Amino acid sequence: MPKMKTNSSAKKRFKLTGTGKIKRKHAYKRHILTKKDTDRKRRLTAGGLVHETDVYRVKRMLGMA
């Protein structure tokens, strides 16, 4: 059986925490920032966690499930 491949785009976007949760970044913080409110841009800077319904899919892309 061939080796399982990790999804290259997923390994750049997600990180695993010490407790096994998956960290992610918020979208919409790359460009066209002039029309976005300062508070909104600050909220987008903070990281987030992958929702529990998507954890299995993300772990599969990372080769962990």
Buried (B, 14 or more C-beta within 10 A) or exposed (E): EEEEEEBEEBEEBBEEEEEEEBEBEEEEBEEEEEEEEEEEEEEBEEEEEBEEEEBEEBBEBBEBE
